[in-house]
Amino acid sequence: MWIKLTDVNGDHLTLNFTHVVSFNPYGTGTHIVTATPGLTFFVKETTEEIQRKVGITAS
């Protein structure tokens, strides 16, 4: 599943969420860790916004 996000510099990026290992709150945004060693992203979207984009619902 591909999702559109905004990095901390304001640039847009499209991320294949299938390769995401974890995502955690970081400052006012989110730190995303991928399965590729050393490839991480810091984005402006909150974890809640990302959960909505990928269809994760709170239990």
C-alpha positions in Angstrom: 0.0 0.0 0.0 1.4 3.4 -1.0 0.7 6.5 1.1 1.6 10.1 0.5 3.3 11.9 3.4 5.2 15.2 4.0 8.8 15.2 5.3 9.9 17.7 7.9 11.3 20.0 5.1 7.8 20.2 3.6 8.6 18.0 0.6 6.1 15.3 -0.4 7.0 11.7 -0.5 5.2 8.5 -1.4 6.0 5.5 0.8 5.3 1.8 0.3 3.9 1.1 3.7 4.5 -2.7 3.1 8.1 -2.0 3.9 7.5 -0.1 7.2 8.7 -2.0 10.3 7.5 0.6 12.8 6.3 4.2 13.2 6.5 6.2 16.4 5.7 9.7 17.6 8.7 12.0 17.3 8.3 15.7 18.2 5.2 17.0 16.4 5.4 14.3 13.7 6.4 10.7 13.3 9.6 8.7 12.9 9.2 5.8 10.3 11.5 2.9 10.2 11.7 0.7 7.1 12.9 -2.8 6.5 15.9 -1.4 4.6 18.8 -0.9 7.0 19.4 2.7 7.8 16.4 4.0 5.8 14.2 6.0 8.1 11.9 9.0 7.6 10.8 11.9 9.7 7.4 13.1 8.6 5.0 15.9 9.7 2.0 13.6 9.9 1.1 12.3 13.3 0.9 8.6 14.1 -2.9 9.0 14.2 -3.0 10.5 10.7 -0.9 7.6 9.4 -3.1 5.0 11.1 -6.1 6.5 9.3 -4.3 6.5 5.9 -3.5 2.8 6.2 -6.8 1.7 7.8 -5.6 0.9 11.3 -8.4 1.4 13.9 -7.9 1.8 17.6 -9.3 -1.1 19.6 
